[in-house]
């Protein structure tokens, strides 16, 4: 997310600040944003230009809260945190209509009764046998598609209600 120098307009921290500036004029400038964040202008510039290898997690949280941009925390966990990079699904803020349609589409692509029956069969002996591994991985893959859409809806909920339970 922040590693490597980049054009400011491509940077998620810059984009989030500029979007938030539509509702808070003080965020139009780095000086105003830095003051509200309690950091130096040069630190904010480093974050927005990708000059900082890792943006401190407490600063990401502050920006997410001030800018009402919960996607910053998701992106941090996905792209900068070595523990989350393989566990966190990348999510972006979308319109509620698009998020809903994608969620319903993901649900329509799986048969929940079939998933329930297959999982019950697999787990009935308390372990995943060798001949069940492929089936189990297939189930998990299908559920991840639904999970990604659920995470998008949760991101929308955070955005309309402020950053929640991050």
DAKAGI-V570787 format. One line per field, one symbol per residue. ss: DSSP state (~ for helix, > for strand, _ for the rest). Layout:
# DAKAGI-V570787
ss->???
This chain:
# DAKAGI-V570787
ss->_______~~~_~~~~~~~~~____~~~~_~~~~~~~~___~~~~~~~~~_______~~~~~~~~~~~___~~~~~~~~~________________~~~~~~~~~~~~~___~~~~~~~~~~~~______~~~~~~~~~~~~~~~~~~~~~~~~~~~~~~~~_____
